[in-house]
C-alpha cells in the first residue's frame, strides 16, 4: 500500500482535460454545411420565422449577390426616422408611443397615449418590500445581472405567473416595461453604496414624468434635469426599443417563449444575452476601447497614429485582446446604421463648442479609419459602418450617465421589443424551436473503471 500523497486536481488540470477531448476543427463545419451562428455563407441570417413587428434593412440581393445599401429600420412598417422626426417636430416624448406601437401594431391616438402613459406610471412601483429584500440585501457589481435576477424574482410576486393567455401576457408585459427602469435605478443606487462606498439616494416617482424623465429623476442627486436632456434620453430609448426578431437577445426571447415558459424566465434570458460584449454590452466596451486609445495615442488628430493603434487592436496586441474594434460593423447594416446616424448627429450638436469636441472628432476618425484598418490588417474588404453602440455610450456620457448604466439603459428600452416578440411568438409561432446539431464524436468502447488509464 502506497503512503504517497496524491495531488489534488487543479483548475488547470481540468481545463487541460477538457481541451484534449473537446476540439472541433473549423473545416468540419464546412464539410457538414453547418451554418455557424445561424448565418448563411454570405453572412446573411438564416430565415427562422416571420414577424409583423420590425424590419431591419441593410443590403440588397441581386442575382444571389449581396449588395450594400443604406440602412433602414421600420417599426410596424413605420420608418424610425419618421417616428423620431415627428416627435422632435412636435417637441414631445416618444418612447411611450413606440412601446404602444410595438405592442399593438398601430400608432396611438392622443387619448390612448395619455391613458397608456398613466397606466405605465401606475405600474412603475415595485411590490412591497421588494427593494429591501431582493435588491438591497443582495447587491451586485453588475447592474445587468441584477436586472435579470430581479425579473426572475418578480415571478414569485405574481399571483398568476404561468397563464399563457394574451390577456395575462399583456398585463405582465406592461408591468415589466414600467418596472424595469425602477429596478435599474434601485440596483444602481445599491451598487453605489455597497461597492463604491458612495451615498445612496432614493427619490419618489413623479406621476407627471415620462419614462426618460423618471430615469433622470432617479439618477440625479438633486433630481434636476433639463427638458432637452430628458428628450435626448427619450430619443435614445426610442431607437433602442426594437431591432427585429433575429438579434441575439430577441431571438433568445422567442426561443424561450416557444417552449411555453413564463415571461419572467423569458425576459431574464434576453437580459443575459444583451449583457454580452458582442451584443448590447458593446456600448460599454466602445467607451473602454476609446479611453484606452486616448491614453495611448498622443495626437488624436493624426490619421497615422490613430490607424496604427487600431491595427494593434485588430492584431490583439492591445486593448482587451479580442481583436475587435467595438461599435464598428453589423450583421445586417452595411453602408449605414440609421440609429448610429441619429446618435452621431446628436453627439455632434452636444459636443460643439465644448471640451467634448476633440473627443467627438476622434470618434469620427475611428469610424472613418476602421474599414481601412480591417482591410490592411486582415485583408477583409467587407463594407462596414458604425453601429448604434459606437455613439450611444458617448451620448450617455454627455448626459452624465455613469458607464455602469450604458447597457442597462439598452435593456430598459429593448424590453418593449422583447415583450412584443414574446406575444407574437406565443400567439403565432406554434412550435418549440429545435434546430439540429450533428454529432461528430467518434465511437468508443466502454472501459471498466479499474482498466482506465
C-alpha positions in Angstrom: 0.0 0.0 0.0 1.5 3.3 -1.0 1.6 6.2 1.5 2.4 8.7 -1.2 0.1 11.7 -1.0 -1.9 12.3 -4.2 -2.0 15.8 -5.7 -5.5 17.4 -5.9 -6.8 18.2 -9.4 -6.3 21.9 -10.2 -8.4 24.0 -12.4 -5.6 24.0 -15.0 -5.7 20.1 -14.9 -9.5 20.2 -15.5 -9.2 22.7 -18.4 -6.4 20.7 -19.9 -8.5 17.6 -19.8 -11.4 19.4 -21.4 -9.3 20.9 -24.3 -7.8 17.5 -25.0 -11.2 15.9 -25.6 -13.4 18.7 -27.0 -11.9 20.0 -30.2 -14.0 20.5 -33.3 -11.9 21.6 -36.3 -13.2 24.6 -38.3 -13.2 22.7 -41.6 -15.8 20.2 -40.2 -18.4 23.0 -40.2 -17.9 23.4 -43.9 -17.9 19.7 -44.5 -21.3 19.2 -42.9 -22.7 22.5 -44.3 -23.3 23.8 -40.7 -24.4 27.5 -40.7 -22.3 28.7 -37.8 -24.0 31.5 -35.8 -27.2 30.7 -37.9 -25.5 32.6 -40.7 -25.5 31.8 -44.4 -22.2 31.7 -46.3 -22.7 35.3 -47.5 -23.2 36.5 -43.9 -27.0 36.9 -44.1 -29.1 35.4 -41.3 -30.8 32.0 -41.6 -34.6 32.6 -42.0 -36.1 31.3 -38.7 -39.5 32.9 -38.6 -42.0 35.6 -39.7 -42.8 38.9 -37.9 -45.0 41.9 -38.3 -43.1 43.9 -35.6 -39.9 45.2 -37.2 -37.8 45.2 -40.4 -34.0 45.7 -40.5 -32.8 46.6 -43.9 -29.1 46.9 -44.7 -28.4 45.4 -48.1 -30.0 44.2 -51.4 -29.7 40.8 -53.1 -29.1 40.9 -56.8 -28.7 37.5 -58.6 -27.7 35.9 -55.3 -25.1 38.6 -54.6 -25.2 40.8 -51.5 -25.2 44.5 -52.5 -24.5 47.0 -49.7 -27.3 49.6 -49.2 -28.2 52.4 -46.8 -29.6 51.1 -43.6 -33.3 51.4 -42.8 -35.2 50.4 -39.7 -39.0 50.2 -39.5 -41.3 49.6 -36.5 -44.6 48.1 -37.6 -44.0 49.4 -41.1 -43.2 53.0 -40.0 -39.7 54.3 -40.7 -37.8 55.0 -37.5 -36.6 58.4 -38.8 -40.3 59.4 -39.4 -41.2 58.5 -35.9 -38.3 60.3 -34.4 -38.7 63.4 -36.6 -42.4 63.5 -35.8 -41.7 63.6 -32.1 -38.9 66.2 -32.5 -41.0 68.5 -34.6 -43.9 68.4 -32.1 -41.4 68.7 -29.2 -42.7 65.8 -27.3 -41.6 62.5 -25.7 -41.8 59.4 -27.9 -40.8 56.3 -26.1 -44.3 55.6 -24.7 -45.7 55.9 -28.2 -43.1 53.5 -29.5 -44.0 51.0 -26.8 -47.6 51.2 -27.8 -46.8 50.9 -31.5 -44.6 47.8 -30.9 -47.1 46.1 -28.6 -50.3 46.8 -30.6 -49.2 47.4 -34.2 -50.7 50.8 -34.7 -49.9 54.4 -33.7 -51.9 55.5 -30.7 -54.4 58.4 -30.7 -53.8 61.3 -28.3 -56.2 59.8 -25.7 -54.8 56.3 -26.0 -51.2 57.7 -25.5 -52.2 59.8 -22.4 -54.1 56.8 -20.8 -51.2 54.5 -21.6 -48.7 56.9 -20.0 -50.8 56.9 -16.9 -51.0 53.1 -17.0 -47.2 52.8 -17.1 -46.9 55.2 -14.1 -49.4 53.1 -12.1 -47.2 50.1 -12.7 -43.8 51.7 -12.1 -43.7 51.0 -8.3 -42.2 47.6 -7.3 -44.0 45.2 -4.9 -43.9 46.0 -1.2 -40.5 45.2 0.4 -39.2 44.0 -3.0 -36.4 46.7 -3.0 -35.3 46.0 0.6 -35.4 42.2 0.3 -34.5 41.5 -3.3 -32.2 44.4 -4.3 -30.6 46.0 -1.2 -29.9 42.7 0.6 -28.2 41.2 -2.4 -26.2 44.0 -4.2 -24.4 43.3 -7.5 -21.4 44.9 -9.1 -23.0 44.4 -12.5 -26.4 46.0 -13.0 -27.4 43.7 -15.9 -27.0 40.7 -13.7 -29.2 42.4 -11.1 -31.8 43.2 -13.7 -32.0 39.5 -14.7 -32.2 38.3 -11.1 -34.8 40.8 -10.1 -37.0 40.0 -13.1 -36.9 36.3 -12.2 -37.9 37.1 -8.6 -40.9 39.0 -9.8 -42.4 35.6 -10.7 -42.9 35.0 -7.0 -44.9 38.2 -6.6 -47.3 37.4 -9.5 -50.5 35.6 -8.5 -50.9 34.2 -12.0 -47.4 33.9 -13.5 -47.8 30.9 -15.8 -51.0 31.7 -17.7 -50.1 31.8 -21.4 -53.1 33.8 -22.5 -52.7 37.0 -24.4 -54.5 38.9 -21.6 -52.1 37.7 -19.0 -49.0 38.3 -21.2 -50.2 41.8 -21.9 -50.7 42.5 -18.2 -47.2 41.2 -17.4 -45.6 43.0 -20.4 -46.9 46.4 -19.3 -45.8 45.8 -15.8 -42.3 44.8 -16.8 -41.9 47.7 -19.3 -42.9 50.0 -16.4 -40.9 48.4 -13.6 -37.5 47.6 -15.3 -36.3 51.3 -15.2 -37.2 51.3 -11.5 -35.3 48.1 -10.8 -32.3 49.6 -12.7 -32.3 52.8 -10.6 -32.5 50.9 -7.3 -29.9 48.4 -8.3 -27.5 51.2 -9.3 -28.0 53.1 -6.0 -27.4 49.9 -4.0 -24.2 49.2 -6.0 -23.0 52.8 -5.3 -23.5 52.4 -1.6 -22.2 48.8 -1.2 -19.3 48.6 -3.7 -18.3 52.2 -4.4 -18.8 53.5 -0.8 -20.8 56.5 -2.1 -24.1 58.0 -0.9 -27.3 56.3 -2.0 -30.3 58.5 -2.8 -33.8 57.2 -3.4 -36.3 59.7 -4.9 -40.1 59.3 -5.1 -41.6 58.6 -8.5 -43.3 61.7 -10.0 -46.7 60.9 -11.8 -46.1 63.7 -14.2 -42.9 62.1 -15.6 -42.4 60.2 -18.8 -40.1 57.2 -18.7 -37.0 59.1 -19.6 -37.8 61.9 -17.0 -38.4 59.2 -14.4 -35.0 57.7 -15.0 -33.1 61.0 -14.8 -35.2 61.9 -11.7 -33.9 58.7 -10.1 -30.3 59.1 -11.1 -29.7 62.8 -10.3 -28.9 63.6 -6.7 -30.8 66.9 -6.8 -33.5 65.4 -9.2 -32.7 68.3 -11.6 -32.5 67.9 -15.4 -33.5 69.9 -18.4 -36.2 69.2 -20.8 -33.6 68.9 -23.5 -31.7 66.3 -21.6 -34.8 64.2 -20.9 -35.9 64.3 -24.6 -32.4 63.3 -25.7 -32.6 60.2 -23.4 -36.1 59.6 -24.6 -34.7 59.6 -28.2 -32.0 57.1 -27.2 -34.7 54.8 -25.8 -36.9 55.1 -28.9 -34.1 53.9 -31.2 -33.1 51.1 -28.8 -36.6 49.8 -28.3 -36.6 47.2 -31.1 -34.4 45.7 -33.8 -36.1 42.7 -35.4 -36.5 39.1 -34.3 -33.0 37.9 -35.4 -30.8 39.9 -33.0 -29.4 37.7 -30.2 -31.5 38.8 -27.3 -34.8 39.0 -29.1 -34.1 35.6 -30.7 -33.4 34.3 -27.1 -36.8 35.7 -26.0 -38.5 34.0 -28.9 -36.7 30.6 -28.3 -37.7 30.7 -24.7 -41.2 31.7 -25.4 -41.6 28.9 -28.0 -41.1 26.4 -25.1 -44.1 27.9 -23.3 -42.1 29.1 -20.3 -43.2 32.1 -18.2 -42.5 35.7 -19.3 -40.1 36.3 -16.3 -37.8 33.5 -17.4 -38.0 34.8 -21.0 -37.1 38.4 -20.2 -34.3 37.3 -17.8 -32.8 35.2 -20.6 -33.0 38.1 -23.0 -31.2 40.4 -20.5 -28.5 37.8 -20.1 -28.0 37.8 -23.8 -27.9 41.6 -24.1 -25.2 41.8 -21.5 -22.7 40.1 -23.8 -20.0 42.3 -25.2 -20.8 41.1 -28.8 -24.4 42.4 -28.3 -25.7 45.2 -26.0 -22.6 45.2 -23.8 -20.6 46.6 -26.8 -21.7 50.2 -25.9 -19.7 50.0 -22.7 -16.8 48.2 -24.5 -16.7 51.0 -27.1 -16.1 53.6 -24.3 -13.4 51.4 -22.7 -11.7 50.9 -26.0 -11.8 54.7 -26.8 -10.5 55.6 -23.3 -7.6 53.2 -23.9 -6.9 54.6 -27.3 -7.0 58.2 -25.9 -4.5 57.2 -23.2 -2.0 55.7 -25.8 -2.4 57.9 -28.9 -0.6 61.3 -28.4 -2.0 63.1 -31.4 -5.8 62.4 -31.7 -5.8 64.5 -35.0 -3.3 62.2 -36.7 -4.7 59.6 -39.0 -1.5 57.7 -39.0 -1.2 57.5 -35.2 -4.9 56.5 -34.7 -4.8 53.9 -37.5 -1.6 52.4 -36.1 -3.2 51.9 -32.7 -6.3 50.4 -34.3 -4.1 48.0 -36.2 -2.6 46.9 -32.9 -6.2 46.4 -31.5 -7.1 44.2 -34.5 -3.9 42.2 -34.1 -4.9 41.6 -30.4 -1.8 43.3 -29.1 -3.6 46.0 -27.1 -7.0 46.7 -25.6 -8.9 43.7 -24.3 -7.1 41.4 -26.8 -10.3 40.4 -28.5 -9.2 41.8 -31.9 -12.5 43.7 -32.1 -13.0 47.4 -32.9 -16.2 47.7 -30.8 -19.0 49.6 -32.4 -17.8 49.0 -36.0 -19.6 46.5 -38.2 -23.1 44.9 -38.0 -24.7 41.7 -39.0 -27.2 43.4 -41.3 -26.2 47.1 -41.9 -23.5 47.8 -44.4 -23.4 51.4 -45.6 -25.1 52.9 -42.5 -26.9 52.1 -39.3 -29.8 54.6 -39.1 -29.7 54.5 -35.3 -26.0 55.4 -35.3 -26.7 58.2 -37.8 -29.2 59.8 -35.5 -27.0 59.5 -32.4 -24.0 60.8 -34.3 -25.9 63.9 -35.3 -27.0 64.5 -31.7 -23.5 63.9 -30.3 -22.1 66.4 -32.8 -24.6 69.1 -31.7 -23.8 68.4 -28.0 -20.1 68.4 -28.5 -19.9 71.6 -30.5 -18.1 74.4 -28.6 -17.4 72.2 -25.5 -14.5 70.2 -24.1 -16.1 67.1 -25.8 -15.4 68.4 -29.3 -12.0 66.9 -29.6 -13.3 63.6 -28.3 -16.1 63.6 -30.8 -13.7 64.2 -33.7 -11.7 61.2 -32.5 -14.8 59.1 -32.7 -15.4 60.3 -36.2 -11.8 59.5 -37.1 -12.0 55.9 -35.8 -15.3 55.4 -37.7 -13.6 56.6 -40.9 -10.4 54.7 -40.5 -11.7 51.3 -39.2 -12.7 49.8 -42.6 -9.2 50.6 -44.0 -7.6 49.1 -40.9 -9.6 45.9 -41.3 -8.5 45.7 -44.9 -4.8 46.3 -44.3 -4.6 44.0 -41.3 -6.9 41.2 -42.2 -7.4 41.6 -46.0 -11.1 42.0 -45.3 -12.8 44.2 -47.8 -16.3 43.8 -46.3 -18.3 47.0 -46.2 -18.8 48.0 -42.6 -20.2 51.0 -40.8 -20.5 52.3 -37.2 -23.4 50.7 -35.4 -25.6 52.1 -32.7 -23.2 51.1 -29.9 -20.4 53.3 -31.3 -22.1 56.6 -30.4 -24.6 55.6 -27.7 -22.1 55.5 -24.9 -20.7 58.9 -25.9 -24.2 60.4 -25.8 -24.9 58.8 -22.4 -21.5 60.2 -21.2 -22.5 63.7 -22.4 -25.7 63.3 -20.4 -23.7 62.5 -17.3 -25.0 58.9 -17.1 -22.5 56.5 -15.4 -20.9 53.8 -17.5 -22.5 51.2 -15.2 -25.8 52.0 -16.8 -24.9 52.1 -20.5 -26.1 48.6 -21.2 -28.9 48.5 -18.6 -30.4 51.6 -20.4 -30.3 49.5 -23.6 -32.3 46.8 -21.7 -35.0 49.1 -20.3 -35.6 50.3 -23.8 -35.4 46.9 -25.6 -37.8 45.2 -23.2 -40.6 46.8 -25.3 -39.4 44.8 -28.4 -38.8 41.7 -26.3 -42.4 41.7 -25.0 -43.8 42.4 -28.4 -41.9 39.4 -29.9 -42.8 37.2 -27.0 -46.5 37.7 -27.5 -46.2 37.3 -31.3 -44.3 34.0 -30.8 -46.9 32.8 -28.3 -49.8 33.7 -30.5 -48.5 32.8 -33.9 -45.3 30.6 -33.6 -46.9 27.4 -32.6 -43.8 25.2 -32.4 -41.0 24.9 -30.0 -37.7 25.9 -31.7 -35.5 22.9 -32.1 -32.6 23.2 -34.6 -30.2 20.3 -35.2 -26.6 19.7 -34.2 -24.6 17.0 -36.0 -22.7 14.7 -33.6 -19.1 14.3 -34.7 -17.7 12.4 -31.7 -16.1 9.1 -32.8 -17.5 5.8 -31.4 -15.9 4.5 -28.3 -16.0 1.2 -26.3 -16.9 1.4 -22.6 -13.9 0.5 -20.4 -14.3 -0.7 -16.8 -13.1 1.8 -14.2 -10.1 -0.4 -13.0 -8.8 -0.7 -16.6 -8.8 3.0 -17.5 -5.5 4.9 -17.9 
